[in-house]
Amino acid sequence: MRIAAMLNRKRKGSGPHLRANRNSKSRLLLTSALLGAIVVALASAGCGAARPVKYYQLTVPGDITTPSDASAFPITLLVGPLTGSHLYRDDRIVYSSGETMGMYDTQRWASPPTEMLQEVLFRELRASGRFKTVNTLRSNARGDYVINGRLYDFKEVSGSAFVARVAVEYELRDTKTGTTVWSHYYSHDEPVSGKDVGAIASAIDRNVQGIVSQVQAGVAAYFQANPPAAASSAAKSGN
């Protein structure tokens, strides 16, 4: 009888403790499961919120080798980099409305506008066949003339009209004298055919093609009026 009573007391004393341990383990497992579910949900939400980045590029004129045209101006022309606002040294597309400007996070250029314009003008001048040699300006590059520029606008403009605005100034400098012999400021608002960013990029591309064609024509007109060979002859005859 005493032994049975003692066993009964042990069972009664240990029962609540066992149930408490089981409950604690259950709560721990439930908490772990809930935390895991929250982590998965947050990860899924983050993946769903990420939007793909779209890149746009300008049309680059077809390239050719050294022209065989005998009428090409006998000069080496270097195309230097453009300066501009930090907005145009970034690859994000810029938009403006009134006095406010901003940048699209997921709509971008393939390269910053200042770099793209240098490349497009370089290829345009080279493909024209009007100049003996055309190169980009590098640390070891040597040439007779350097064309540099500053980019002022390269953006979407919304308001009374929806347009793509490009404004840039170019100057041609004689490397021997350091004198600026030609310069011109170009600014044009190209109408946009749609409301999406792709339509803006297409309108800016059309704008740029028109501008670089004008630059090529303007530089060629300068050398047409001031032939390099004639200028050299005049300098020799004066000595």
C-alpha positions as CSV (number, residue, x, y, z in Angstrom):
1,M,0.0,0.0,0.0
2,R,2.8,2.4,0.9
3,I,4.6,1.7,-2.4
4,A,1.4,2.2,-4.4
5,A,0.7,5.5,-2.7
6,M,4.3,6.7,-3.4
7,L,4.0,5.8,-7.1
8,N,0.7,7.6,-7.3
9,R,2.2,10.7,-5.7
10,K,5.1,10.6,-8.2
11,R,2.7,10.3,-11.2
12,K,0.6,13.2,-9.9
13,G,3.7,15.4,-9.3
14,S,5.3,14.7,-12.7
15,G,2.2,15.1,-14.8
16,P,2.0,18.9,-15.0
17,H,5.7,19.2,-15.7
18,L,5.5,16.9,-18.6
19,R,2.5,18.7,-20.0
20,A,4.4,22.0,-19.6
21,N,7.4,20.7,-21.5
22,R,5.3,19.5,-24.3
23,N,3.5,22.8,-24.5
24,S,6.8,24.7,-24.6
25,K,8.1,22.6,-27.4
26,S,4.8,23.0,-29.3
27,R,5.0,26.8,-28.9
28,L,8.6,26.8,-30.0
29,L,7.8,24.8,-33.2
30,L,4.9,27.0,-33.9
31,T,7.0,30.2,-33.5
32,S,9.7,28.8,-35.8
33,A,7.1,27.9,-38.4
34,L,5.6,31.4,-38.3
35,L,9.0,33.1,-38.6
36,G,9.8,30.9,-41.6
37,A,6.5,31.7,-43.2
38,I,7.2,35.5,-42.7
39,V,10.7,35.2,-44.2
40,V,9.3,33.4,-47.3
41,A,6.5,35.9,-47.7
42,L,8.9,38.9,-47.5
43,A,11.2,37.3,-50.0
44,S,8.3,36.6,-52.4
45,A,7.0,40.2,-52.0
46,G,10.5,41.6,-52.7
47,C,10.9,39.5,-55.8
48,G,7.4,40.5,-57.0
49,A,8.1,44.3,-56.5
50,A,11.3,44.3,-58.5
51,R,10.7,45.8,-61.9
52,P,13.0,45.0,-64.9
53,V,15.3,47.7,-66.1
54,K,14.9,48.8,-69.7
55,Y,17.8,50.2,-71.7
56,Y,17.7,52.4,-74.8
57,Q,20.4,53.4,-77.2
58,L,21.0,56.0,-79.9
59,T,21.3,55.1,-83.6
60,V,25.0,55.0,-84.5
61,P,25.9,56.0,-88.1
62,G,27.5,53.3,-90.3
63,D,31.3,53.4,-90.0
64,I,33.9,53.3,-92.8
65,T,37.7,53.2,-93.0
66,T,39.9,56.0,-94.2
67,P,38.1,57.6,-97.1
68,S,39.5,57.3,-100.6
69,D,37.7,60.5,-101.7
70,A,40.3,62.9,-103.1
71,S,38.2,65.8,-102.0
72,A,38.5,64.9,-98.3
73,F,40.0,67.7,-96.2
74,P,43.6,66.8,-95.4
75,I,43.3,67.1,-91.6
76,T,43.1,64.9,-88.6
77,L,40.0,65.7,-86.6
78,L,39.7,64.6,-82.9
79,V,36.3,64.3,-81.2
80,G,36.6,65.1,-77.6
81,P,34.2,64.3,-74.7
82,L,31.2,66.5,-73.8
83,T,30.8,68.2,-70.5
84,G,27.4,68.6,-68.8
85,S,25.3,68.4,-65.7
86,H,25.8,65.3,-63.5
87,L,22.2,64.4,-64.6
88,Y,23.6,63.7,-68.1
89,R,26.7,61.8,-66.9
90,D,24.2,59.3,-65.4
91,D,22.5,56.6,-67.5
92,R,19.0,57.2,-66.1
93,I,16.6,59.0,-68.4
94,V,15.7,62.5,-67.3
95,Y,12.3,64.0,-67.3
96,S,11.0,67.5,-66.5
97,S,7.8,69.4,-65.9
98,G,7.9,73.1,-65.3
99,E,10.7,73.8,-62.8
100,T,10.8,70.1,-61.6
101,M,13.2,67.5,-62.9
102,G,13.6,63.9,-62.1
103,M,15.1,60.6,-63.3
104,Y,13.5,57.2,-64.1
105,D,15.0,54.4,-62.1
106,T,14.2,51.6,-64.4
107,Q,14.3,53.4,-67.8
108,R,17.9,54.0,-68.7
109,W,20.3,54.8,-71.6
110,A,22.9,52.2,-72.6
111,S,25.5,54.8,-71.7
112,P,25.4,58.3,-70.2
113,P,24.2,60.9,-72.8
114,T,27.6,62.7,-72.8
115,E,29.3,59.5,-73.9
116,M,26.7,58.5,-76.4
117,L,26.8,61.9,-78.1
118,Q,30.6,61.7,-78.4
119,E,30.3,58.3,-80.0
120,V,27.5,59.3,-82.4
121,L,29.3,62.4,-83.6
122,F,32.6,60.6,-84.0
123,R,30.9,57.9,-86.2
124,E,29.0,60.6,-88.2
125,L,32.1,62.6,-89.0
126,R,34.1,59.5,-89.9
127,A,31.4,58.0,-92.0
128,S,30.9,61.3,-94.0
129,G,34.2,60.8,-95.8
130,R,34.8,64.5,-95.7
131,F,37.9,64.4,-93.5
132,K,41.2,62.5,-94.0
133,T,41.3,61.1,-90.4
134,V,38.8,61.2,-87.5
135,N,39.6,59.8,-84.1
136,T,38.3,60.2,-80.6
137,L,40.4,62.3,-78.2
138,R,42.7,60.1,-76.1
139,S,45.7,60.9,-74.0
140,N,48.1,59.9,-76.8
141,A,46.0,61.2,-79.7
142,R,47.3,63.9,-81.9
143,G,45.3,65.9,-84.4
144,D,45.1,69.2,-86.3
145,Y,41.7,70.2,-84.8
146,V,39.6,69.1,-81.8
147,I,35.8,69.4,-81.5
148,N,34.4,69.6,-78.0
149,G,31.0,70.3,-76.7
150,R,28.8,70.9,-73.7
151,L,25.4,69.2,-73.2
152,Y,22.7,71.4,-71.7
153,D,19.5,69.4,-72.2
154,F,18.8,65.8,-73.0
155,K,15.4,65.1,-71.5
156,E,11.6,64.5,-71.7
157,V,9.6,67.7,-71.3
158,S,5.9,67.6,-70.4
159,G,3.5,70.5,-70.1
160,S,1.6,72.3,-72.8
161,A,3.5,70.1,-75.3
162,F,5.1,66.7,-74.9
163,V,8.6,66.8,-76.5
164,A,12.1,65.5,-76.4
165,R,14.5,68.3,-75.9
166,V,18.2,68.3,-76.8
167,A,20.4,71.3,-76.5
168,V,24.2,71.2,-77.0
169,E,27.0,73.6,-78.0
170,Y,30.0,72.5,-80.0
171,E,33.3,74.3,-80.8
172,L,36.1,73.5,-83.1
173,R,39.6,74.4,-81.9
174,D,42.9,74.6,-83.8
175,T,45.4,72.5,-81.7
176,K,48.4,74.5,-83.0
177,T,47.2,77.9,-81.9
178,G,44.6,76.9,-79.3
179,T,42.1,79.2,-81.1
180,T,38.4,78.4,-81.4
181,V,37.7,78.7,-85.1
182,W,34.1,77.6,-85.2
183,S,31.2,77.1,-82.7
184,H,27.5,76.7,-82.8
185,Y,24.7,76.2,-80.3
186,Y,22.0,73.7,-81.3
187,S,18.6,73.3,-79.5
188,H,15.5,71.5,-80.7
189,D,12.3,70.1,-79.3
190,E,11.3,67.0,-81.1
191,P,7.6,66.0,-80.9
192,V,6.8,62.7,-79.2
193,S,4.4,60.3,-80.8
194,G,3.4,58.4,-77.7
195,K,3.2,58.7,-73.9
196,D,5.6,56.0,-72.9
197,V,9.4,56.3,-72.3
198,G,10.2,54.3,-75.4
199,A,8.5,57.0,-77.5
200,I,10.6,59.6,-75.6
201,A,13.8,57.7,-76.4
202,S,12.9,57.4,-80.1
203,A,12.2,61.2,-80.3
204,I,15.5,62.0,-78.6
205,D,17.3,59.7,-81.1
206,R,15.7,61.5,-84.0
207,N,16.7,64.8,-82.4
208,V,20.3,63.7,-82.0
209,Q,20.6,62.4,-85.6
210,G,19.5,65.8,-86.9
211,I,21.9,67.7,-84.6
212,V,25.0,65.6,-85.5
213,S,24.2,66.0,-89.2
214,Q,24.2,69.8,-88.7
215,V,27.5,69.6,-86.8
216,Q,29.1,67.6,-89.6
217,A,27.7,70.1,-92.2
218,G,28.9,73.1,-90.2
219,V,32.4,71.8,-89.7
220,A,32.7,70.9,-93.3
221,A,31.4,74.3,-94.3
222,Y,34.2,76.0,-92.2
223,F,36.9,74.0,-93.9
224,Q,35.3,74.6,-97.3
225,A,35.6,78.4,-96.6
226,N,39.0,78.0,-95.0
227,P,40.8,75.2,-96.9
228,P,43.6,73.7,-94.6
229,A,46.0,73.4,-97.5
230,A,45.4,77.0,-98.6
231,A,45.9,78.2,-95.1
232,S,49.2,76.3,-94.8
233,S,50.4,77.8,-98.1
234,A,49.6,81.3,-97.0
235,A,51.5,80.8,-93.8
236,K,54.5,79.5,-95.7
237,S,54.5,82.4,-98.2
238,G,54.3,84.9,-95.3
239,N,57.5,83.6,-93.7
